Amino acid sequence: MERRLYRSQDNRMIGGVCGGLGAYLGIDATIVRLFFVLLAFGNGIGIPIYLLLWIVMPPEDLEKDTSFSSTVRTGSEEIAAHARVMGEELRTMVRSPNPQASLVVGAALIIMGVIFLAQ
């Protein structure tokens, strides 16, 4: 049987890329997610690679229309929809900020400073 690379519809957190890669490679999707997070924080290349794979990889339930243009169109529409949702959530968060947000942001900045100092 021929293995095909698809974005997972069952094992997804954002776009299903890591779930699909994990199924294709025969490893746990959590390991693939961890790899992308390390790439994102390491040299920043993880996010563009993930977005590119999100656009190029067809969804698992895509019918017979697997042409490149339809795959790119479907991926870009999903990214646009997620961007709209994230924008609305960000707008809501800015209007009513969490009282502990400054504590979390401060702790994150301290941790990033320690990491950069160690390098």
LUMSEFI-875748 format. One record per atom (N, C-alpha, C): residue number from 1; x, y, z. Coordinates in nm, 2 decimals, always signed. Example, Ala and Ser with C-alpha at 12.3 -4.5 7.8 and 13.67 -1.06 7.14 Angstrom:
BEGIN
1; +1.32; -0.57; +0.78 .
1; +1.23; -0.45; +0.78 .
1; +1.32; -0.33; +0.78 .
2; +1.28; -0.22; +0.71 .
2; +1.37; -0.11; +0.71 .
2; +1.29; +0.00; +0.79 .
//
This chain:
BEGIN
1; +0.08; -0.12; +0.00 .
1; +0.00; +0.00; +0.00 .
1; +0.09; +0.12; +0.00 .
2; +0.05; +0.22; -0.08 .
2; +0.13; +0.34; -0.09 .
2; +0.10; +0.44; +0.02 .
3; +0.20; +0.49; +0.09 .
3; +0.18; +0.58; +0.20 .
3; +0.18; +0.72; +0.14 .
4; +0.08; +0.80; +0.19 .
4; +0.07; +0.94; +0.14 .
4; +0.08; +1.03; +0.26 .
5; +0.13; +1.15; +0.23 .
5; +0.15; +1.25; +0.33 .
5; +0.03; +1.35; +0.33 .
6; -0.04; +1.34; +0.44 .
6; -0.16; +1.43; +0.46 .
6; -0.15; +1.50; +0.59 .
7; -0.23; +1.61; +0.60 .
7; -0.25; +1.68; +0.73 .
7; -0.35; +1.60; +0.80 .
8; -0.33; +1.57; +0.93 .
8; -0.42; +1.49; +1.01 .
8; -0.54; +1.57; +1.05 .
9; -0.65; +1.50; +1.04 .
9; -0.78; +1.57; +1.09 .
9; -0.81; +1.52; +1.23 .
10; -0.76; +1.41; +1.27 .
10; -0.78; +1.35; +1.40 .
10; -0.68; +1.40; +1.51 .
11; -0.55; +1.40; +1.47 .
11; -0.45; +1.43; +1.56 .
11; -0.39; +1.57; +1.52 .
12; -0.47; +1.67; +1.55 .
12; -0.42; +1.81; +1.51 .
12; -0.44; +1.90; +1.63 .
13; -0.34; +2.00; +1.64 .
13; -0.35; +2.10; +1.74 .
13; -0.37; +2.24; +1.67 .
14; -0.30; +2.26; +1.56 .
14; -0.32; +2.39; +1.48 .
14; -0.37; +2.35; +1.34 .
15; -0.28; +2.29; +1.26 .
15; -0.32; +2.26; +1.13 .
15; -0.31; +2.11; +1.09 .
16; -0.27; +2.03; +1.18 .
16; -0.26; +1.89; +1.15 .
16; -0.13; +1.84; +1.09 .
17; -0.04; +1.94; +1.07 .
17; +0.09; +1.91; +1.00 .
17; +0.17; +1.81; +1.08 .
18; +0.19; +1.83; +1.21 .
18; +0.27; +1.74; +1.29 .
18; +0.20; +1.61; +1.31 .
19; +0.07; +1.60; +1.32 .
19; +0.00; +1.47; +1.33 .
19; +0.02; +1.39; +1.20 .
20; +0.01; +1.46; +1.08 .
20; +0.03; +1.39; +0.96 .
20; +0.17; +1.35; +0.94 .
21; +0.27; +1.43; +0.97 .
21; +0.41; +1.39; +0.96 .
21; +0.44; +1.27; +1.06 .
22; +0.38; +1.27; +1.18 .
22; +0.40; +1.16; +1.27 .
22; +0.34; +1.03; +1.22 .
23; +0.23; +1.04; +1.16 .
23; +0.16; +0.92; +1.10 .
23; +0.24; +0.87; +0.98 .
24; +0.29; +0.96; +0.90 .
24; +0.37; +0.92; +0.78 .
24; +0.50; +0.86; +0.82 .
25; +0.57; +0.91; +0.92 .
25; +0.70; +0.86; +0.96 .
25; +0.69; +0.75; +1.06 .
26; +0.57; +0.72; +1.12 .
26; +0.55; +0.62; +1.21 .
26; +0.60; +0.65; +1.35 .
27; +0.60; +0.78; +1.39 .
27; +0.64; +0.82; +1.52 .
27; +0.53; +0.90; +1.58 .
28; +0.54; +0.92; +1.71 .
28; +0.44; +1.00; +1.79 .
28; +0.44; +1.14; +1.74 .
29; +0.32; +1.20; +1.72 .
29; +0.31; +1.34; +1.68 .
29; +0.37; +1.44; +1.78 .
30; +0.37; +1.40; +1.90 .
30; +0.43; +1.49; +2.01 .
30; +0.58; +1.51; +1.98 .
31; +0.65; +1.41; +1.93 .
31; +0.79; +1.43; +1.90 .
31; +0.81; +1.52; +1.79 .
32; +0.72; +1.51; +1.69 .
32; +0.73; +1.60; +1.57 .
32; +0.70; +1.75; +1.62 .
33; +0.60; +1.76; +1.71 .
33; +0.57; +1.90; +1.76 .
33; +0.69; +1.95; +1.84 .
34; +0.75; +1.87; +1.92 .
34; +0.86; +1.92; +2.00 .
34; +0.98; +1.96; +1.90 .
35; +1.00; +1.89; +1.80 .
35; +1.10; +1.92; +1.70 .
35; +1.07; +2.06; +1.64 .
36; +0.94; +2.09; +1.60 .
36; +0.91; +2.22; +1.54 .
36; +0.93; +2.33; +1.64 .
37; +0.89; +2.30; +1.77 .
37; +0.91; +2.40; +1.87 .
37; +1.06; +2.43; +1.89 .
38; +1.14; +2.33; +1.90 .
38; +1.28; +2.35; +1.91 .
38; +1.34; +2.43; +1.80 .
39; +1.29; +2.40; +1.67 .
39; +1.34; +2.47; +1.56 .
39; +1.29; +2.62; +1.56 .
40; +1.17; +2.64; +1.61 .
40; +1.12; +2.78; +1.62 .
40; +1.20; +2.86; +1.72 .
41; +1.23; +2.80; +1.84 .
41; +1.30; +2.88; +1.94 .
41; +1.45; +2.88; +1.91 .
42; +1.50; +2.78; +1.84 .
42; +1.65; +2.77; +1.81 .
42; +1.69; +2.87; +1.72 .
43; +1.65; +2.86; +1.59 .
43; +1.69; +2.96; +1.49 .
43; +1.58; +3.02; +1.42 .
44; +1.45; +3.00; +1.46 .
44; +1.34; +3.06; +1.40 .
44; +1.29; +3.00; +1.27 .
45; +1.35; +2.89; +1.22 .
45; +1.31; +2.84; +1.09 .
45; +1.19; +2.74; +1.11 .
46; +1.15; +2.70; +1.23 .
46; +1.04; +2.61; +1.25 .
46; +0.91; +2.67; +1.21 .
47; +0.88; +2.79; +1.23 .
47; +0.75; +2.85; +1.20 .
47; +0.73; +2.86; +1.04 .
48; +0.83; +2.91; +0.97 .
48; +0.81; +2.92; +0.82 .
48; +0.80; +2.78; +0.76 .
49; +0.87; +2.68; +0.81 .
49; +0.86; +2.54; +0.76 .
49; +0.72; +2.49; +0.79 .
50; +0.67; +2.51; +0.91 .
50; +0.54; +2.46; +0.95 .
50; +0.43; +2.53; +0.85 .
51; +0.44; +2.66; +0.84 .
51; +0.34; +2.73; +0.75 .
51; +0.35; +2.68; +0.61 .
52; +0.47; +2.65; +0.56 .
52; +0.49; +2.60; +0.42 .
52; +0.43; +2.46; +0.41 .
53; +0.45; +2.38; +0.51 .
53; +0.39; +2.24; +0.50 .
53; +0.24; +2.25; +0.52 .
54; +0.19; +2.35; +0.59 .
54; +0.05; +2.36; +0.61 .
54; -0.02; +2.40; +0.48 .
55; +0.05; +2.48; +0.40 .
55; -0.01; +2.52; +0.27 .
55; +0.01; +2.41; +0.17 .
56; +0.12; +2.33; +0.17 .
56; +0.15; +2.24; +0.06 .
56; +0.08; +2.10; +0.09 .
57; +0.07; +2.06; +0.22 .
57; +0.02; +1.92; +0.25 .
57; -0.13; +1.93; +0.24 .
58; -0.19; +1.83; +0.16 .
58; -0.34; +1.83; +0.15 .
58; -0.40; +1.78; +0.28 .
59; -0.52; +1.82; +0.31 .
59; -0.59; +1.76; +0.43 .
59; -0.62; +1.61; +0.40 .
60; -0.64; +1.54; +0.51 .
60; -0.66; +1.40; +0.50 .
60; -0.79; +1.36; +0.43 .
61; -0.90; +1.44; +0.45 .
61; -1.02; +1.41; +0.39 .
61; -1.05; +1.47; +0.25 .
62; -0.94; +1.52; +0.19 .
62; -0.95; +1.58; +0.06 .
62; -0.99; +1.48; -0.04 .
63; -1.09; +1.51; -0.12 .
63; -1.14; +1.41; -0.22 .
63; -1.04; +1.39; -0.33 .
64; -1.08; +1.37; -0.45 .
64; -0.99; +1.34; -0.56 .
64; -0.92; +1.46; -0.61 .
65; -0.96; +1.58; -0.57 .
65; -0.89; +1.70; -0.62 .
65; -0.77; +1.73; -0.54 .
66; -0.65; +1.67; -0.58 .
66; -0.53; +1.69; -0.51 .
66; -0.43; +1.77; -0.59 .
67; -0.48; +1.85; -0.68 .
67; -0.38; +1.94; -0.75 .
67; -0.32; +2.04; -0.66 .
68; -0.20; +2.08; -0.70 .
68; -0.12; +2.17; -0.62 .
68; -0.20; +2.30; -0.59 .
69; -0.26; +2.36; -0.69 .
69; -0.33; +2.48; -0.67 .
69; -0.45; +2.47; -0.57 .
70; -0.52; +2.36; -0.58 .
70; -0.63; +2.34; -0.48 .
70; -0.58; +2.32; -0.34 .
71; -0.47; +2.25; -0.33 .
71; -0.40; +2.23; -0.20 .
71; -0.36; +2.36; -0.14 .
72; -0.29; +2.45; -0.22 .
72; -0.25; +2.58; -0.17 .
72; -0.36; +2.66; -0.14 .
73; -0.47; +2.66; -0.22 .
73; -0.59; +2.74; -0.19 .
73; -0.65; +2.70; -0.06 .
74; -0.67; +2.57; -0.04 .
74; -0.73; +2.52; +0.08 .
74; -0.64; +2.55; +0.21 .
75; -0.51; +2.54; +0.19 .
75; -0.42; +2.57; +0.31 .
75; -0.42; +2.72; +0.34 .
76; -0.42; +2.80; +0.23 .
76; -0.42; +2.95; +0.26 .
76; -0.55; +2.99; +0.32 .
77; -0.66; +2.93; +0.28 .
77; -0.79; +2.96; +0.34 .
77; -0.80; +2.93; +0.48 .
78; -0.74; +2.81; +0.52 .
78; -0.73; +2.77; +0.66 .
78; -0.65; +2.87; +0.74 .
79; -0.53; +2.91; +0.68 .
79; -0.45; +3.00; +0.76 .
79; -0.52; +3.13; +0.78 .
80; -0.59; +3.18; +0.67 .
80; -0.66; +3.31; +0.68 .
80; -0.77; +3.30; +0.79 .
81; -0.84; +3.18; +0.80 .
81; -0.95; +3.17; +0.90 .
81; -0.89; +3.17; +1.04 .
82; -0.77; +3.09; +1.05 .
82; -0.71; +3.09; +1.18 .
82; -0.65; +3.23; +1.22 .
83; -0.60; +3.30; +1.13 .
83; -0.55; +3.44; +1.15 .
83; -0.67; +3.53; +1.20 .
84; -0.78; +3.52; +1.14 .
84; -0.90; +3.60; +1.18 .
84; -0.94; +3.56; +1.32 .
85; -0.95; +3.43; +1.36 .
85; -0.98; +3.39; +1.49 .
85; -0.88; +3.44; +1.59 .
86; -0.75; +3.43; +1.56 .
86; -0.65; +3.48; +1.65 .
86; -0.65; +3.63; +1.67 .
87; -0.69; +3.70; +1.56 .
87; -0.70; +3.84; +1.57 .
87; -0.81; +3.88; +1.66 .
88; -0.92; +3.81; +1.65 .
88; -1.04; +3.84; +1.74 .
88; -1.00; +3.81; +1.88 .
89; -0.93; +3.70; +1.91 .
89; -0.89; +3.67; +2.04 .
89; -0.79; +3.77; +2.10 .
90; -0.70; +3.82; +2.01 .
90; -0.61; +3.92; +2.06 .
90; -0.68; +4.05; +2.09 .
91; -0.77; +4.08; +2.00 .
91; -0.85; +4.21; +2.03 .
91; -0.93; +4.20; +2.16 .
92; -0.98; +4.08; +2.19 .
92; -1.05; +4.06; +2.31 .
92; -0.96; +4.07; +2.43 .
93; -0.84; +4.01; +2.42 .
93; -0.74; +4.01; +2.53 .
93; -0.69; +4.15; +2.55 .
94; -0.68; +4.23; +2.45 .
94; -0.63; +4.37; +2.47 .
94; -0.73; +4.46; +2.54 .
95; -0.86; +4.43; +2.50 .
95; -0.97; +4.51; +2.57 .
95; -0.98; +4.48; +2.72 .
96; -0.96; +4.36; +2.75 .
96; -0.98; +4.32; +2.89 .
96; -0.85; +4.23; +2.93 .
97; -0.74; +4.30; +2.97 .
97; -0.62; +4.22; +3.00 .
97; -0.63; +4.14; +3.13 .
98; -0.56; +4.03; +3.13 .
98; -0.56; +3.95; +3.25 .
98; -0.47; +4.01; +3.35 .
99; -0.50; +4.02; +3.48 .
99; -0.42; +4.09; +3.58 .
99; -0.28; +4.02; +3.59 .
100; -0.27; +3.89; +3.57 .
100; -0.15; +3.82; +3.58 .
100; -0.06; +3.82; +3.45 .
101; -0.11; +3.89; +3.35 .
101; -0.04; +3.89; +3.22 .
101; +0.10; +3.95; +3.24 .
102; +0.11; +4.06; +3.31 .
102; +0.24; +4.13; +3.33 .
102; +0.34; +4.03; +3.40 .
103; +0.29; +3.95; +3.49 .
103; +0.37; +3.86; +3.56 .
103; +0.43; +3.75; +3.47 .
104; +0.34; +3.70; +3.38 .
104; +0.38; +3.60; +3.28 .
104; +0.48; +3.65; +3.18 .
105; +0.45; +3.77; +3.13 .
105; +0.54; +3.84; +3.03 .
105; +0.67; +3.87; +3.10 .
106; +0.67; +3.91; +3.22 .
106; +0.80; +3.94; +3.29 .
106; +0.88; +3.82; +3.31 .
107; +0.82; +3.71; +3.35 .
107; +0.89; +3.58; +3.37 .
107; +0.94; +3.53; +3.24 .
108; +0.87; +3.54; +3.13 .
108; +0.91; +3.50; +3.00 .
108; +1.04; +3.58; +2.96 .
109; +1.03; +3.71; +2.98 .
109; +1.15; +3.80; +2.94 .
109; +1.27; +3.76; +3.02 .
110; +1.25; +3.73; +3.15 .
110; +1.36; +3.69; +3.24 .
110; +1.42; +3.56; +3.19 .
111; +1.34; +3.46; +3.16 .
111; +1.39; +3.34; +3.11 .
111; +1.46; +3.35; +2.97 .
112; +1.41; +3.43; +2.88 .
112; +1.48; +3.46; +2.76 .
112; +1.61; +3.53; +2.78 .
113; +1.61; +3.62; +2.88 .
113; +1.74; +3.69; +2.91 .
113; +1.84; +3.60; +2.96 .
114; +1.80; +3.50; +3.04 .
114; +1.90; +3.40; +3.10 .
114; +1.95; +3.31; +2.98 .
115; +1.86; +3.28; +2.89 .
115; +1.90; +3.19; +2.78 .
115; +2.00; +3.27; +2.69 .
116; +1.98; +3.39; +2.66 .
116; +2.07; +3.47; +2.58 .
116; +2.20; +3.50; +2.65 .
117; +2.19; +3.52; +2.78 .
117; +2.31; +3.54; +2.86 .
117; +2.40; +3.41; +2.86 .
118; +2.34; +3.30; +2.87 .
118; +2.41; +3.17; +2.87 .
118; +2.48; +3.14; +2.74 .
119; +2.42; +3.19; +2.63 .
119; +2.48; +3.17; +2.50 .
119; +2.60; +3.26; +2.48 .
//
